[in-house]
């Protein structure tokens, strides 16, 4: 596969938007339930995604082609995978294992590489595989450093309910990446970024229908709250759409494994946000973990 040089800056932008969206979404935690907060990302993301698609088409050309059932099935499966992954991650927190659950969910980079190899036939170099492993190790260290669960007990922690939910979340997130890329390939258009934006819009629409329908049936009051908080919710939706547009575009331009591995810099951006915005000083363990993640990303880039 010939890599476009655009995949790297687009992946970094995706990580930045995701970090920003997560920070903004914290403001909604006291106003919306878990399901309502998730619906916000998709409902308010649809018009932003449609606007991005329209602007891109106006600048570079392209019209939405006729789309087959395979495309919609892949979009629905990928969208559902993201919903299930998010819910499983939240379930891991309920087992009093925030650090462990988050750490194991971050194995999505390795799981994504394996799934892409098996389902899409994406092959990467041995050096890139090594970089993925180093990066995941750094993320695990960063997530667990200074927490009640020390890094040396990581294997034993795998038997905890929080870890099992985290691993399952990572699997569904990784599966979403692969399914989204497969959906991109079903769009009969020559421009990979245009294909990615088409996939984004329809995936968000299907996610809004799926989780929005669940919300209406189970939490009708929260459905009204989603509309009442439109000012904050619209910002979250816009950032989510921009981040997903970048992720989907990166998947279209490069192997899933490389995108997910470099995307781990999201945790470094979170540390920088904490340091410069919240004035928190990183610990030695966090600095060591950050350097390990950087080393992993460098190895991935050298082996691409």
C-alpha positions in Angstrom: 0.0 0.0 0.0 1.4 3.4 -1.0 1.1 5.8 1.9 -0.1 9.4 1.4 2.1 11.9 3.4 -1.2 13.4 4.6 -2.0 10.5 6.9 0.4 11.6 9.6 -0.8 15.2 10.2 -4.4 14.0 9.8 -3.9 11.4 12.5 -2.3 14.0 14.8 -5.3 16.3 14.2 -7.6 13.4 15.0 -5.9 12.8 18.4 -6.1 16.6 19.1 -9.8 16.8 18.3 -10.5 13.7 20.4 -8.6 15.1 23.4 -10.4 18.5 23.0 -13.8 16.8 22.7 -13.2 14.7 25.8 -12.3 17.8 27.8 -15.5 19.6 26.6 -17.6 16.6 27.3 -16.7 16.7 30.9 -19.0 19.7 31.2 -22.0 17.6 30.3 -21.4 14.9 32.9 -23.6 16.5 35.5 -26.4 17.2 33.0 -26.7 14.1 30.9 -26.7 10.4 31.4 -24.1 8.1 29.8 -26.3 7.3 26.8 -27.4 10.9 26.4 -23.9 12.1 26.3 -23.1 9.6 23.6 -26.1 10.6 21.5 -24.8 14.2 21.6 -21.7 13.2 19.7 -23.7 11.7 16.9 -26.8 13.9 16.7 -24.9 17.2 16.7 -22.1 15.7 14.7 -24.3 14.9 11.7 -24.8 18.5 10.4 -21.1 19.3 11.0 -20.1 16.1 9.1 -22.5 17.0 6.3 -21.0 20.5 6.2 -17.5 19.2 6.0 -18.5 16.9 3.1 -20.2 19.7 1.2 -17.2 22.0 1.6 -14.8 19.3 0.5 -17.0 18.5 -2.5 -17.2 22.2 -3.4 -13.4 22.7 -3.2 -12.2 19.4 -4.7 -15.2 18.1 -6.5 -17.3 14.9 -6.0 -20.9 13.9 -5.7 -22.3 11.2 -3.4 -22.6 8.1 -5.5 -25.1 5.3 -5.3 -24.3 3.2 -2.3 -25.0 -0.5 -1.9 -26.2 -2.5 1.1 -22.7 -3.7 2.0 -21.7 -0.1 2.7 -24.7 0.6 5.0 -24.1 -2.8 6.8 -20.5 -1.9 7.4 -21.3 1.6 8.6 -24.0 0.2 11.0 -21.7 -2.5 12.3 -18.8 0.0 12.8 -21.1 2.5 14.5 -22.6 -0.1 16.8 -19.0 -1.3 17.6 -18.1 2.2 18.8 -21.3 2.4 20.9 -20.6 -1.0 22.5 -17.0 -0.1 23.1 -17.9 3.1 24.8 -20.5 1.4 27.0 -18.0 -1.4 27.9 -15.4 1.1 28.9 -17.9 2.9 31.2 -18.8 -0.5 32.6 -15.2 -1.1 33.5 -15.3 2.0 35.6 -18.3 0.7 37.6 -16.1 -2.2 38.8 -13.9 0.4 40.6 -11.2 -0.2 38.0 -10.9 3.1 36.2 -7.1 2.8 35.7 -7.1 -0.9 34.8 -10.2 -0.6 32.5 -8.7 2.4 30.6 -5.3 0.7 30.4 -6.7 -2.4 28.8 -8.9 -0.5 26.4 -5.8 1.1 25.1 -4.7 -2.3 23.7 -6.9 -1.3 20.7 -3.7 -0.5 18.8 -2.5 -4.1 19.0 -6.0 -5.6 18.5 -6.6 -3.3 15.5 -3.3 -4.3 13.9 -4.3 -8.0 14.3 -7.8 -7.5 13.0 -6.6 -5.4 10.0 -4.1 -8.2 9.2 -6.7 -10.9 9.4 -9.7 -9.1 7.8 -8.1 -6.6 5.4 -4.8 -8.2 4.7 -2.8 -5.2 5.9 0.8 -6.1 6.4 3.3 -3.9 8.3 7.0 -4.3 9.0 8.5 -6.0 12.0 9.8 -2.6 13.2 6.3 -1.2 13.1 5.0 -4.1 15.1 7.7 -3.4 17.6 6.8 0.2 17.8 3.1 -0.7 18.4 4.2 -2.9 21.3 6.4 -0.3 22.8 3.7 2.4 22.4 1.1 0.2 24.1 3.5 -0.5 26.9 4.0 3.2 27.4 0.3 3.9 27.4 -0.3 1.1 29.9 2.4 2.6 32.1 1.0 6.1 31.8 -2.5 4.9 32.7 -1.5 2.8 35.7 1.4 4.9 37.0 0.8 6.2 40.5 -2.5 4.3 40.8 -3.4 1.6 43.2 -2.7 -1.1 40.7 1.1 -1.2 40.1 2.4 -2.0 36.6 4.1 -5.3 37.7 0.7 -6.7 38.5 -0.7 -6.1 35.0 -1.0 -9.7 34.1 -2.8 -10.6 37.3 -5.1 -7.6 36.7 -6.2 -9.1 33.5 -8.5 -11.4 35.5 -10.4 -8.5 37.0 -13.9 -7.6 35.6 -12.6 -4.1 34.9 -9.8 -5.5 32.7 -12.1 -7.9 30.9 -14.5 -5.0 30.1 -11.5 -2.8 29.0 -10.2 -5.5 26.7 -13.6 -6.0 25.2 -13.9 -2.2 24.7 -10.5 -2.2 23.0 -11.7 -5.0 20.7 -14.8 -3.1 19.7 -12.9 0.1 19.1 -10.4 -1.8 17.0 -13.2 -3.5 15.1 -14.8 -0.1 14.4 -11.6 1.1 12.8 -11.5 -2.0 10.5 -15.2 -1.8 9.6 -14.9 1.9 8.9 -12.0 1.3 6.5 -14.0 -1.5 4.8 -17.0 0.8 4.4 -14.6 3.5 2.8 -13.6 0.9 0.2 -17.3 0.3 -0.7 -17.8 3.9 -1.8 -17.4 4.1 -5.6 -15.3 7.3 -5.7 -11.6 7.9 -6.5 -10.9 10.4 -3.7 -10.2 8.5 -0.4 -10.9 11.6 1.8 -14.2 12.2 0.0 -15.1 8.5 0.6 -14.1 8.9 4.3 -16.4 11.9 4.7 -19.3 10.1 3.1 -18.8 7.2 5.5 -18.7 9.6 8.4 -22.0 11.2 7.6 -23.9 7.9 7.1 -22.2 6.3 10.1 -23.2 9.2 12.4 -26.8 9.1 11.1 -27.1 5.4 11.8 -25.5 5.8 15.3 -28.0 8.6 16.0 -30.9 6.3 15.0 -29.5 3.3 17.0 -28.6 5.0 20.3 -31.1 7.8 19.9 -33.9 5.2 19.6 -32.6 3.5 22.7 -32.6 6.8 24.6 -36.2 7.6 23.5 -37.4 4.2 24.6 -35.5 4.0 27.9 -34.7 7.5 29.0 -37.2 10.0 27.4 -36.4 12.7 29.9 -32.7 12.5 28.9 -33.7 12.9 25.3 -35.3 16.2 26.1 -32.1 17.2 28.1 -30.0 16.5 24.9 -32.0 19.3 23.2 -32.0 21.6 26.2 -28.2 21.5 26.5 -27.8 22.3 22.8 -25.2 25.1 23.3 -22.6 22.8 25.1 -23.8 19.7 23.2 -23.3 21.3 19.8 -19.7 22.0 20.6 -19.1 18.4 21.6 -20.8 17.2 18.5 -18.7 19.5 16.3 -15.4 18.4 17.8 -16.5 14.8 17.6 -17.4 15.2 13.9 -14.1 16.9 13.2 -12.2 14.2 15.0 -14.0 11.4 13.3 -13.5 13.0 9.9 -9.8 13.0 10.6 -9.8 9.4 11.9 -11.8 8.1 8.9 -9.6 10.0 6.5 -6.4 8.6 8.1 -7.8 5.0 7.9 -8.5 5.6 4.2 -4.9 6.8 3.6 -2.8 4.4 5.7 -3.0 1.0 7.4 -5.2 0.9 10.5 -2.3 -0.3 12.6 -0.2 2.7 11.9 -3.0 5.2 12.4 -4.0 3.6 15.8 -0.4 3.5 16.9 0.4 7.1 16.1 -3.0 8.1 17.5 -1.8 7.1 21.0 -0.2 10.5 21.2 -3.7 11.5 22.4 -2.6 10.5 25.9 0.5 12.8 25.6 -1.8 15.7 24.6 -3.9 15.0 27.7 -0.8 15.3 29.8 0.2 18.6 28.1 -3.3 19.9 28.6 -3.1 19.1 32.3 0.3 20.7 32.6 -0.2 24.0 30.7 -3.9 24.5 31.3 -4.5 23.0 34.7 -1.0 23.7 36.0 -0.4 20.1 37.1 3.1 18.9 37.3 3.8 15.4 35.8 5.4 12.8 37.9 8.6 10.9 37.0 6.5 7.9 36.1 4.3 9.9 33.8 7.4 11.4 32.1 8.9 7.9 31.6 5.6 6.7 30.2 5.4 9.6 27.8 8.9 9.1 26.5 8.1 5.4 26.0 5.0 6.3 23.9 7.1 8.7 21.9 9.7 6.0 21.2 7.0 3.7 20.1 5.6 6.2 17.7 9.1 6.9 16.3 9.6 3.2 15.7 6.2 2.9 13.9 7.2 5.9 11.7 10.6 4.4 10.9 9.0 1.0 10.0 6.1 2.4 8.0 
